[in-house]
Structures are given as C-alpha cells and as structure tokens.
Amino acid sequence: MPGDVVLDPATAVDSPAIRTLLARAYRTNPLMTWALPDLATRDDACAAWLGPSVDRYLAAGRVDVARLDGRVVGVAAWRLPGAVAPPDTLPSPAGVLAALVGRTRADEILTALGSAASLAPTGPAAYLNYLAVDPDLQGRAIGRSLVESGIASASDLGVGTYLGTTDPRNVPFYERLGYAEAGAVTLGPDGPVLTVLHRGQDPDSSANHMTVSP
C-alpha cells in the first residue's frame, strides 16, 4: 500500500464519500449490472441503494476507510457477530431498491440474494459486506490492507470471517488472503453467480446471514 495512504475508522461524516466510492468501484460489477442495468443512471442508483446500508454499518458495524490526502479512496464494511441492531429510524435498503426498480423486481433481487443464506458459517463470524477501492488506485494493496485489518480484528474476537462476491476476478484475490470457497449460487434465472468464501474459525453455534455484497 502506498505510504501516503492511511487506514482509520470511518464516521458518519464519511457516508457521502463512501457512497460515491462504492458507486464508482461497482460500476461494472456483475451484481450491479444485473440489478441496475441502466448504465446512464447506475452510479446514482447504486449510491442510493447502498447508502442506507452504509449508514447502518456506520451506526452498528465496523467501517474502515483508506485515505489519500484526506480523501476516501477505499472502504471495508463489516458486520460483527453480536452487533447491536441499527436504529429503526434509518432508511431501508430494500425500500430504496423498490423505489428504484419497482417492488416486484426488488423482491426478485432480494430473494435471489437470500438464496445464499445456507452458505454462511454455522457459527459466529464477521461478514465483509463491502470492499471497494477507487478504480484509479486499484492494484496498490489498499484493498488487501483493509481486509487484513478486519481479519486481525475478527481474530482478536476469536471468530473467522466470510464474504460473498459476484465478480469471479475477486475470488483469487480472496484466496490469496486465506479464504476458501464454501459454495456458490446463481442469482435467479438470468443473474450472476454469487460465490461465498470463508476464512478462519467456524464454531458450531449461532447462525449468520447473507446480505448484499458485490
């Protein structure tokens, strides 16, 4: 990672920058191109859809950002086992998706994503929901540093980590970080393949669940 890039915890002030970064980084992601096919509006739609989820993670999760000259250039958002539920006053990502694509299509997308629930670890684990790096700065180990920081924190808690990705190019990256494929599902009749990967401990207690993760 470049020496002038620093990692630190995100705050609510970072929410707009994180939304913009996710939209730029996920512009050609298979999940986003399937769920939000209109390229002309995809950046705005992606930021709108994922924004409420970002705010929920900022309120009741772990969000790390990478900064370059004070600008957010990378982000990793984790759901930690046993985390307190976010406030009910926050907007619902599902509600925003329905407003963007219609209730029927939103239900199809969310049901397809939910089909991966059985591939989550059977015991407590930290879930990496979002990892994104500014497209102009990819390939400089920023993403690796963000993931490794989360892995170390999960290890301190005595739990493993897991994630899902619809971009097959990401699988070798995660495998180099010690993840192993737990399975895959195809999202609907015309959707991308969602691959779930686990790393570390998988104790036989409790249950986890999958949410949106490009």
C-alpha positions, -999 to +999 in steps of 0.1 A: +000+000+000+013+035-008+030+051+022+008+082+020-024+061+023-037+057+058-064+035+073-087+047+100-123+041+113-150+058+093-175+082+108-209+094+097-192+124+080-177+099+056-210+085+044-214+106+012-178+098+001-182+061+008-215+060-012-197+077-042-167+054-039-189+023-039-208+035-070-176+041-089-160+009-078-190-012-085-200+004-119-192-028-139-198-053-111-220-083-122-245-078-093-249-041-101-252-046-139-279-072-133-298-053-106-293-019-122-290-024-159-292+013-170-256+024-172-266+061-175-282+060-141-263+032-124-238+053-104-266+074-088-288+043-083-260+023-067-252+051-043-288+055-034-294+017-029-262+011-009-263+044+010-288+033+037-268+001+042-236+021+046-253+043+073-264+011+091-229-002+092-216+032+104-241+031+132-238-006+142-209-023+125-172-017+116-163+005+087-127+012+079-116+037+052-083+043+034-075+080+029-051+096+005-045+133+012-077+132+033-098+118+005-116+084+010-101+060-016-110+027-001-136+012+023-143-021+040-176-025+059-181-055+083-210-069+102-197-082+135-212-111+154-234-099+183-236-063+170-264-041+182-291-036+156-291-002+139-318+023+147-352+017+131-352+053+120-326+047+093-340+042+058-343+006+045-320-005+016-349-028+004-373+002+003-348+022-017-343-007-042-381-010-046-383+028-054-355+023-080-366-008-098-402-015-086-414-037-058-417-069-079-382-066-093-368-057-059-384-087-044-368-109-071-334-095-065-335-097-027-350-133-028-321-143-051-295-128-028-312-146+001-307-179-016-271-179-004-280-179+033-273-216+037-237-209+027-230-187+057-209-201+085-229-220+111-212-201+140-203-165+148-182-148+121-175-113+109-191-106+075-174-084+049-203-069+031-185-042+011-149-038-001-141-011-026-111+008-038-111+039-061-107+024-096-077+048-103-059+033-073-066-004-076-036-028-076-017-009-049-026-033-020-052-009-005-079-035-006-056-061+009-047-038+038-084-031+045-093-068+045-062-078+066-072-052+092-107-066+095-093-102+097-070-092+125-098-076+145-120-107+140-092-129+151-089-108+183-126-116+189-119-153+183-140-156+152-135-161+115-147-141+086-167-146+054-180-128+024-198-132-009-188-119-044-204-119-078-172-109-095-151-140-104-120-118-106-122-113-069-120-150-060-082-154-065-076-121-045-095-135-015-079-169-018-045-153-015-058-139+018-066-173+031-103-176+021-117-209+007-148-213-014-178-225+006-202-227-023-219-207-050-255-199-061-268-184-093-289-154-086-322-161-104-326-174-140-305-146-156-284-134-127-247-137-119-231-164-098-226-154-061-196-172-046-193-174-008-159-177+008-149-185+044-117-178+064-107-190+099-128-204+126-164-217+121-176-227+155-208-248+157-232-223+173-254-194+163-262-185+127-252-158+103-269-144+073-260-130+039-269-096+027-260-075-004-223-079-013-210-073-048 
